[in-house]
């Protein structure tokens, strides 16, 4: 959660009823923003265990991650919220952030 706060996606709310809320409008936050805030697959590996890992596996994962990140950047939190609301039409709507 702190990574999302540092990237300006969430804002921390203090107090007994505290928590987190979106720091920007839902339309301005993409799934790709959240992915970037969480880090990358390559960053999760402290050091390649082998030459095969360094020269083949990590570059392939990095390329796939880049493609995935581009696709996620086209999906806004607003779109995901609307899909969730349409999937649960009988649930009371949440107050937008």
C-alpha positions in Angstrom: 0.0 0.0 0.0 2.8 2.4 0.8 4.2 2.0 -2.8 0.8 3.1 -4.1 0.9 6.1 -1.7 4.5 7.0 -2.8 3.4 6.9 -6.5 0.4 9.2 -5.8 -2.2 6.6 -6.5 -3.5 6.3 -2.9 -3.7 8.8 0.0 -3.5 7.6 3.6 -6.3 8.7 5.9 -5.4 8.9 9.6 -7.6 8.3 12.6 -9.8 5.6 14.0 -11.8 5.4 10.7 -8.6 5.8 8.7 -7.4 3.7 5.8 -6.7 4.6 2.2 -8.5 6.3 -0.7 -7.7 7.1 -4.3 -5.5 10.2 -4.5 -6.7 10.9 -8.1 -10.0 10.4 -10.0 -10.7 6.8 -11.0 -10.4 7.8 -14.6 -6.9 9.0 -14.1 -5.5 5.8 -12.5 -4.8 2.8 -14.7 -4.1 -0.8 -13.9 -0.6 -0.1 -15.4 0.0 2.6 -12.8 -0.6 0.0 -10.1 1.7 -2.5 -11.7 4.5 0.0 -12.0 4.1 1.0 -8.4 4.4 -2.6 -7.3 7.7 -3.1 -9.1 8.9 -5.4 -11.9 9.6 -9.1 -12.2 13.3 -8.3 -12.9 13.6 -6.2 -9.8 12.2 -9.1 -7.7 15.1 -11.3 -8.7 18.2 -10.4 -6.6 20.6 -11.7 -9.1 20.4 -14.1 -12.0 21.1 -17.7 -10.9 22.6 -18.7 -14.2 23.7 -17.4 -17.6 20.5 -18.9 -19.1 18.4 -17.0 -16.6 20.3 -13.7 -17.3 20.4 -14.0 -21.1 17.1 -15.8 -21.9 14.6 -16.0 -19.1 14.8 -12.5 -17.7 14.8 -10.7 -21.1 11.7 -12.8 -22.1 9.9 -12.0 -18.9 10.8 -8.4 -19.2 9.4 -8.2 -22.7 6.2 -9.9 -21.6 6.0 -7.6 -18.6 6.3 -4.6 -20.9 3.5 -5.8 -23.2 1.3 -6.6 -20.2 2.0 -3.2 -18.7 1.0 -1.5 -21.9 -2.2 -3.4 -22.0 -2.9 -2.5 -18.4 -2.2 1.1 -19.0 -5.3 1.2 -21.3 -7.6 0.0 -18.5 -8.7 2.7 -16.0 -9.8 2.1 -12.4 -13.1 3.7 -13.5 -13.6 1.0 -16.2 -12.9 -1.7 -13.6 -15.3 -0.1 -11.1 -18.1 0.1 -13.7 -17.5 -3.6 -14.6 -17.7 -4.5 -10.9 -20.9 -2.5 -10.5 -22.5 -4.1 -13.5 -21.5 -7.5 -12.2 -23.3 -6.8 -8.9 -26.3 -4.7 -9.8 -28.1 -5.4 -6.5 -25.2 -4.1 -4.4 -25.4 -0.5 -3.2 -23.0 1.8 -5.2 -19.9 2.9 -3.4 -19.1 6.6 -3.0 -16.5 7.5 -5.7 -13.1 8.8 -4.5 
